[in-house]
Amino acid sequence: MHQNINNSYALGFKSFSSVFITSLFCLPSFSTLANNIAVNHNQLEQYITLQDEDVLLKPAGEGVFLSLDFNDNWSVSFDYQTWQDKEHAISPVSIDLALTSLGGSLNYVKDNWYASASIGFSEDDVSYRANQNRSDFRQDNTQVTSFSGLLGYTWLQGNWMLDVSLGTQYADWSIENKIFNGQRAQDEGKPAEEVSTTKQDSSSINAGISAVRYWELTKEQGILAGALFSWNYQYSGDARQTENNPPSPTRLTSSQPTTLRNIGSNTSRPTSGDDNYGQLTAFLSYDINNNWSVALDTSVEISTTNNNQSWTIGINYYF
């Protein structure tokens, strides 16, 4: 393998990017329907650092989101998402990438205030093979379990709906690196499998502000457009370690009542990437009728190494 030992885990991907992206289209419309299920197609940008080059991967995949309201104040939401990609570096090294995330949230809303508590799990698998004809290769696996809390406030200003929020998160990391040695390496005295594991935790706070406007076309149809600016700061844990071992992103949760959920508040995610960075997201959705809507959004990182971009397209059903 040709990857630099000091950067062998580096993926360049920030879980903070696309967190907002993968959930905007899952937010209910301005209809009176409360529950919804959504499916999406999402693509990210992720850099993997080798010894002589940075390889750009664009993992893509599908996800599903479910939100259920118990009453006017309480709701729960669940989500599952996967991404995959494969690239060949100049080195040459073949790189296979697989990302998975799942999570759930308990949400509460009272008047214009909302709060949520979330738990999430993400896994990031990267496999490196220097030559397809060789049996030895390397695999890096990052697993993150996160616990998050969020508090936000939403209000109307003319034709605009505004939202501010503040959240915190604790994340527990497990990073496993395996080297599978072929027969030639074993003949030279190396074991069949070499394994090293690193465990750590990190804590962060995040804040966001968003603005949304809705244009009613008919009694059932309408267009919503808006933008979110959010910032994340990691205040404990090894920032370099979390930057070099980012997990797959976890979804936002929305705790607003039905008529406010399109705001898209920022919320919990596993801390990764730089210890001080942001994200700007723009989104657009169209209410086809009281039961169906489609949405598109795009996002770019701010003050990160590569300022990666990502996008999502999805369809929602409200019931």
N, C-alpha and C positions, 0 to 999 in steps of 0.2 A: 504494500500500500504506500501511497505517496503523500498522504495527508500529514500536515504539520502536527506533531504531538501536542503542541500548546493550543492548537485550534481544531483538534480533531473532532470536537463535538459541535463546532460552530455551524449554525444553520442559517444565521442571518435573519430568520423569520421572527417577528415579534408577535406574540399572542395578542397583544393589544390591538394590532391592526386586524381588521375584519371582524372583531368582536361585535361591534355595532352593526357591521354590514350583514352578518349572517342572521340577524334577527329583525331587522326593520320590517321586512315584508311579512313577518309573522304577527304583527300588531293589528288588532281589530280595527275595522273601519269606523266611521262616524255613525254607523247604523246602531240600532238598539240591541243588536245581538251581542251576547257577551262571550260565548265560548268560540274557539276557533282551532282549526288544524291547518297546517301549512307544510308544503314541500318546497325545496329550493335546489338550485344548482349554484355552486360557489367556487370561485377560483382565487388562489392566493399567489403571492410571490415569496420564494424562500431561497436564500443563498446558502450554499454549503462550501466551506473553505477547505481547499486542499493545499498541498505544499506550494504549488506553482500557479494556482488559479482559484478564482471564486466562481463556482458553478451556480447558475440561476435555474431553479426549478419552479414550475408553476403548477403545483398540485391542485386538482379539481375534484369535486365530488358532490354528492347529494346529501340532504338532511331532511329531518322531519321535526316539527314543533307542535306541541299540544298545550292549550291553555283552557282551564276550566274554572268558572266562578262558582263559589259556594253560595254567596249572597252579594249584596251591594258593597261589602267591605273586604271580603276575603276571597282569594283565588290561589290556584296552584298552576305551575307550568313545568313542562318536561321537554327535553330536546335531545337529539342524537344527530351527529354529523361525521362524515368521513371524507378524506381527501387522499389522492394518490398521484404519483408521477414517477417517471424514470428518465434519466439523462446519461449521456456518455461524455466524460470529460476528455480533454486533450491528453491527459497524463499517460496512458489511458486508464480510466477508472469508470466502471459502470455503477451508477448510484440509483438505488431504489428507495422511495420515500412513501411512508404510509402514516397518516394522521387520523386520530379518532378522538371525539369528545362527546361526553354525555353529562347531563346535569338536571337538577330540579330546583324549584324555588317556591317559597311560601310568601305571598304578597298581601299587603294590607293597605287600604286607602281610606282616608277620612277627609271629606271636603276636598281641598286642593293639595293636601299632604299625602304622601305615600311612602311606604317602607317595604323592604323585602329582605329575606334571609335565604341564602343560596348555598348549595353544595355542588361541586363539579369534579369530574375526573377527566383527564386527558392523557393520551399516550402518543408518543412520537417515535417511530421506528425508521432508522436509516441503515441501509446495508451497502457496503462498499465491496466491489470485486475488481481486482486489478486486471484479470484476464478471465474471460468466460470459460476457457479450457482448464482453469486451475480450480482445485477443490477448496483452497484456503480463501477465506474472506473475513470481513469485519462487520459487526453489527452493533449499533448504538441504540439503546432504548431509554427514553425518558418518560417517566410516569409522574403525574402531578395530581394531588388531591387538594382542593381549595375550599375554604369556607369564607363566605362574604356577607357583608351587610351594606344596605343602601338606604339613604334618606333623601327625599326630593320634594320639590314644590312646583306646581304648575299653575299658570294663570293666563287669562286672556287679555290682549292688548289690541283693541280695534279688531281687525280681521286676522290677527296673528295669535298663535298659541305659543307661549314661552315656557321653558322648563329649566330649572337648575337642580343639581344633585351633588351629593357628596357620599363617597363610599369608602370602605376599607376591606382588606382581604388578607387572610393568612393562607399560605400555600406550603404544602409538604412535598418535597422533591425526592425521587429515587432515580438515580442515573446509573444504568448498567451498561458496561462496554465489554463485548465479547470478541475474541479472535479465534476463528476456527482454522487450525493449521492442517494443511494437506499432508500427504504421505511423505513428500520430500522434506518438509519442515520437521515432521516427526522423526525422520531418519537422522536429522541433524541434532536431535535431542530435545526438541520442543514438545510440550504436551499437546494432546489433540484439541484441547479447548482452554483458552486463557480468559478468565473473567475478573473484572474489577467493578466494584460498586461504590457509589458515593451517595450519601444521604444528607440532606440539609433542609432548612426551611427559610421562608422569606415573608416579609410583611410589606404592604403598600397601602397608600391612600390614592384616591382618584376623584376628580371633579369634572363636571361637564355642564355645558349650557347649550340649549338647542332652540331653534325657532322653526315653526311650521305654519303654513297657510293652506286652507282648504277652499277650493272653488266648487260650489254646487252647480252641476249641469242640469240635472233633473232631480226628482224626488228620490231616485235610487242611485243615480250616477254622480260621480264627482272625481276631482283630481286633487291630490295632496302633494305638496313639495316642501322641502325643508333642508336644514343643515344642522350638523352637530359638531361642536368643537370640544374636545376633552383632553385632559392631561393626567398622567400617572406619575407617581413618585414612590420609589422603593426606599423605605427608611430602615430596613434591617435585612440581613442576609447578604450573601456574597453576590454583589452585582455582576462581577465578571463571570461567575459560574452560571448564573441564570441567563446571562446574555448568550453564553456559549451552548446552552442546553435548553432552548425555548420549547415549551410544550405546544401542542395544538390548541387553538383558541377555544374558549367556552363562550356560550351564548349570553347575550344580555338577558335580563328579565325586565318585564314592565309591570309596575304595580299600580298604574293609574286606572281610574274607572274607564268604562268602555269608550266614552266620548273623548278621553284624553290620551289613549294609549299610543296614538300615532306620533306623539312627541318623541319617543325613543330615548329615554333617559340612559345615561351611562351607568354601568354597574360593575359587578364583580368579574374578574378574570384572573387567571394565574399570572403573577408578576413575572415578566421576562423582558429580555432586551435591556436597553440602557436603563439606568435607574431614574432617569428624568426625561420623559418624552411625551409626545402628544399624537393626536390623530384628528383629521378633518374629514368629515363624511357628508356627502350630498345624496339625497334620495328622492324618488318620485314614485307615486302609486296611483292606481286608477281603480275606482270602485265600479265594477261592471253592473252589479245590482246589490240587493241587500244581503246576498249570500256569498258572492264571489268578488275577489279583487286580485290584481296582479301588481307587482312592485319591482323596481330596479334601483340599485344603489351602487355607489363606488366610494372608495376611501383611499387616503394617502397618509402615510406616517409623517410626523414632523420631528425634526432633531434626532433622527436615528441614522445609523451608518449608511443605509441604502434607500431610506424613505420609500419602502415597498408600497405597492398598490394592490388593491383587490377589488372584486366586484361580485354581486349576487343578483340573481333573478329568481323570482318565486311566485307561487300562486297560493291564495288563501281561501278557505271555506269557513264561513261563520254559521253557527247553529245555536 
